């Protein structure tokens, strides 16, 4: 089945066996995050990569030009695929996660037609901080993917959740980073099976739940956070010298206005995960060096986010701004009732 409406190619090549393919799925709401991720990869890796962007909706000229600049500046192929996604319309989505999340299920089918046999899928809310070339040398054998287990401070809850999903074990992985063995994925028709399963029930973690159900015992599941260090990783599990990819899971993204003063000195009582705050600053530094450096940070969209902004200013000693944000918090909270 053809899942593509059209594609735009910058520095396109005919043989993808000579490069490392990386895929991302995005839309206009997080195109800046996607650009910063790509920029961070290119900054830290001398190897030859090809990027495959699966885009939902219309890409404006400004962002198209910035993506083209990355391709030309770093001499890398960047291919943008505009998806046909009618088959995904009836699938479960949330306020913060659109059906774009399901694009990763269809992505291997498209890349197979491009001649790609192995692809690294990455969520756009990530930052690369080191060389990831070794990741592509992992021997997949008969496994469908290489993944990293989900880290949590409430393991007993996750054990119960895995049982609720019908999984035999409790090795639940975060699907934000997957090195996919495309021929095996296609042979077992994982994408179409996943969409069908997602259509039958509204899973809490959407496509991630579905992939964990279908891929149990069919993946290499790493217990180290080196290539997918989520915000749930605790200080004693974090190794700064080994971590290559930081994943800003949860709602507190580094492009949100209420995180713009977060750094290694912030913490704000979260001592168990204090390592992560310096990476918000590192993301801002990377964004400031990228073609997206002048894009404004996202303003609060809910009363909770206005409270976060007030807390940030108060912690920084900017009390006037903190009071103004707190007033907005109260107004938004009253409107929500």
C-alpha positions in Angstrom: 0.0 0.0 0.0 1.3 3.5 -0.9 1.3 5.6 2.2 2.9 8.7 0.7 1.1 11.7 -1.0 4.3 13.4 -2.0 7.9 13.8 -1.0 10.6 16.5 -1.0 14.2 15.4 -1.3 17.4 17.4 -0.6 20.6 15.8 -1.6 18.8 12.5 -2.4 20.9 9.4 -3.0 20.2 6.1 -4.7 21.9 3.7 -2.3 21.0 3.9 1.3 23.2 1.0 2.3 26.2 3.3 2.5 24.6 5.7 5.1 23.0 5.4 8.5 19.3 6.1 8.1 17.4 8.0 10.9 13.6 8.6 10.8 11.5 11.1 12.7 7.8 11.8 12.6 6.6 15.4 13.1 4.1 18.1 12.3 4.0 21.9 12.3 3.7 22.0 16.1 7.0 20.4 16.8 9.0 21.0 13.7 11.4 23.2 15.7 12.1 20.4 18.1 12.7 18.1 15.2 15.2 20.5 13.7 17.1 20.9 16.9 17.4 17.1 17.2 18.7 16.8 13.7 21.2 19.6 14.3 22.4 18.0 17.6 23.0 14.7 15.7 25.0 16.4 13.0 27.0 18.4 15.5 28.1 15.3 17.3 28.6 12.8 14.5 31.1 12.8 11.7 29.5 9.8 10.1 27.4 9.9 7.0 23.7 10.0 7.8 20.4 10.2 5.9 17.3 11.7 7.5 13.8 10.6 6.7 11.1 13.1 8.0 7.6 11.8 8.0 5.5 15.0 8.1 1.8 15.5 8.8 0.1 18.5 7.3 1.6 21.5 5.5 5.2 22.4 5.8 5.7 26.2 5.6 8.4 27.8 3.4 10.4 29.1 6.4 10.9 25.6 7.9 11.4 24.0 4.6 14.2 26.4 3.9 15.8 25.7 7.3 15.7 21.9 6.7 17.2 22.5 3.3 20.0 24.5 4.9 20.8 21.6 7.2 21.0 19.3 4.2 23.4 21.6 2.3 25.5 22.7 5.3 26.2 19.2 6.5 26.0 17.5 3.1 23.4 15.0 4.1 20.3 13.6 2.4 17.1 14.8 4.0 13.9 13.3 2.6 10.5 14.7 3.7 7.5 12.4 3.2 4.0 13.7 3.4 1.7 10.9 4.6 -1.7 9.6 3.7 -3.1 9.1 7.1 -6.9 8.6 6.7 -6.5 5.0 8.1 -5.3 6.6 11.4 -8.1 9.1 11.9 -10.2 6.8 14.2 -7.3 5.8 16.4 -6.9 7.0 20.0 -5.2 10.4 20.5 -4.7 12.8 23.4 -4.5 16.5 23.9 -0.7 16.4 23.7 -0.2 13.5 21.3 -1.7 13.5 17.8 -2.1 10.7 15.3 1.4 11.7 14.1 2.6 9.3 16.8 1.3 6.4 14.7 3.3 7.3 11.7 6.2 5.3 13.1 4.2 2.2 12.5 3.9 2.9 8.8 7.4 4.3 8.3 9.2 1.0 7.7 6.9 0.1 4.8 7.8 3.4 3.1 11.6 3.0 3.8 11.6 -0.6 2.5 10.5 0.8 -0.9 13.5 3.3 -0.7 15.9 0.4 -0.2 16.5 1.0 3.5 17.1 -2.2 5.6 17.8 -0.7 9.0 16.6 2.6 10.5 16.9 4.4 13.8 13.6 5.9 14.7 13.8 8.8 17.2 11.1 10.9 18.9 11.6 14.6 18.2 11.8 15.5 21.9 15.4 14.3 22.1 18.9 15.7 22.2 21.9 13.9 20.9 25.0 14.5 23.0 27.6 12.1 21.5 28.6 9.8 18.7 25.8 7.2 17.9 27.6 5.3 15.1 28.1 2.2 17.3 24.3 1.9 17.7 24.0 0.9 14.0 26.5 -1.9 14.4 24.3 -3.8 16.8 23.7 -7.3 15.5 19.9 -7.6 15.2 20.0 -11.3 14.4 16.3 -12.4 14.0 15.0 -9.6 16.3 12.7 -6.9 14.9 14.2 -4.0 16.9 16.7 -2.8 19.5 15.0 -0.8 22.2 15.7 0.5 25.7 13.5 -0.5 28.7 11.3 2.1 30.3 12.8 3.6 33.5 10.4 4.2 36.4 10.4 5.1 40.1 7.2 2.9 40.5 8.2 -0.5 39.2 5.4 -2.4 40.9 2.8 -0.3 39.0 4.5 -1.1 35.7 4.5 -4.8 36.5 0.8 -4.6 37.0 0.4 -2.6 33.9 2.3 -5.1 31.8 0.0 -7.8 33.2 -3.0 -5.7 32.3 -1.7 -5.5 28.7 -1.4 -9.3 28.6 2.4 -9.4 28.5 4.1 -12.4 29.9 6.9 -10.5 31.4 7.5 -6.9 32.6 10.2 -5.7 30.3 8.3 -2.7 28.9 10.3 -0.4 26.6 10.0 3.2 25.6 9.2 3.4 21.9 10.8 6.8 21.4 14.0 5.1 20.2 13.9 2.0 18.1 16.6 0.6 15.8 14.4 -1.3 13.4 15.2 -4.4 11.3 13.0 -3.4 8.4 12.9 -6.8 6.5 11.8 -8.6 9.6 9.3 -5.9 10.6 7.7 -6.1 7.1 7.8 -9.9 7.0 5.8 -10.1 10.2 3.6 -7.1 9.1 4.0 -5.4 12.5 2.7 -2.0 11.4 -0.7 -3.2 10.1 -1.1 -5.6 13.1 -0.3 -2.7 15.4 -2.9 -0.4 13.8 -5.5 -3.1 14.0 -4.8 -3.7 17.7 -4.9 0.1 18.4 -8.2 0.3 16.7 -9.7 -2.4 18.9 -8.9 -0.6 22.2 -7.9 2.9 23.4 -4.6 2.0 25.0 -3.3 4.5 27.6 0.2 4.9 26.0 -1.2 4.4 22.5 1.2 3.0 19.9 3.8 2.3 22.6 1.5 -0.1 24.3 0.7 -1.8 21.1 4.3 -2.2 20.1 5.2 -3.7 23.5 2.4 -6.2 23.1 3.4 -7.3 19.6 7.1 -7.2 20.0 7.5 -9.0 23.3 10.3 -11.5 23.0 11.1 -10.1 19.5 13.4 -7.3 20.5 16.8 -6.7 22.1 15.8 -4.8 25.2 18.7 -2.8 26.7 18.6 -2.2 30.4 21.0 0.7 30.2 19.9 4.3 29.4 22.7 5.1 27.0 20.6 5.6 23.9 17.3 6.6 25.4 17.8 8.4 28.7 14.3 9.5 29.7 13.3 12.0 32.4 12.4 9.0 34.6 16.0 7.9 35.0 17.2 8.5 38.5 20.6 10.0 39.5 22.1 6.6 40.4 21.1 5.2 37.0 22.5 8.1 35.1 26.0 8.0 33.7 27.0 11.2 32.0 30.0 9.7 30.3 27.9 7.0 28.5 24.6 8.7 27.7 24.4 9.6 24.0 20.7 10.5 23.6 18.6 12.4 26.2 14.8 12.0 25.9 12.6 14.8 27.3 9.7 12.6 28.1 6.5 13.9 29.7 4.9 17.3 29.2 7.8 19.5 30.4 9.6 20.1 27.1 12.7 22.3 26.7 10.9 24.6 24.2 8.3 25.6 26.7 8.6 29.1 28.2 8.4 27.8 31.8 11.6 25.8 31.4 13.8 28.6 29.9 15.6 29.1 33.2 16.1 25.5 34.1 19.7 24.5 34.5 22.0 22.5 36.8 21.2 24.9 39.7 17.4 24.6 39.3 16.3 21.1 40.6 13.3 22.6 42.5 13.0 19.8 45.0 13.4 17.0 42.4 16.7 15.7 43.9 16.1 12.2 42.7 16.3 13.3 39.0 18.5 16.4 39.4 20.8 15.4 36.5 18.2 16.2 33.9 17.9 20.0 34.5 21.3 20.8 33.0 20.1 19.2 29.7 17.3 21.7 29.4 20.1 24.3 29.3 22.1 22.2 26.8 19.0 21.9 24.6 18.6 25.7 24.6 22.3 26.1 23.7 21.9 23.7 20.8 18.7 25.4 19.7 20.5 28.8 19.8 23.1 27.5 17.4 20.6 25.9 15.0 18.6 27.5 12.1 15.7 27.6 14.6 17.5 29.9 17.0 15.0 32.8 16.6 11.8 30.7 17.2 10.0 32.0 20.3 9.5 29.5 23.2 5.9 28.2 23.6 3.8 30.2 26.0 1.7 28.5 28.6 -1.6 27.0 27.3 -3.1 25.9 30.6 -3.4 27.0 34.2 -0.9 24.3 35.2 1.7 25.7 32.8 1.2 29.2 34.1 1.9 27.9 37.6 5.0 26.3 36.3 6.1 29.6 34.8 5.4 31.4 38.1 7.4 28.8 40.0 10.3 29.2 37.6 10.4 33.0 38.0 10.0 32.8 41.8 12.9 30.3 42.0 15.0 32.7 40.0 14.2 35.7 42.2 12.2 37.4 39.5 9.2 38.1 41.8 7.3 40.6 39.6 7.2 38.2 36.7 6.3 35.4 39.1 3.3 37.4 40.4 2.2 38.2 36.9 2.3 34.6 35.9 0.5 33.5 39.1 -2.3 35.9 38.3 -2.6 34.3 34.9 -2.6 30.9 36.6 -5.6 32.0 38.8 -7.5 33.4 35.8 -7.0 30.3 33.7 -8.0 28.1 36.6 -11.2 30.0 37.1 -12.1 29.8 33.4 -11.5 26.0 33.5 -14.3 25.5 36.1 
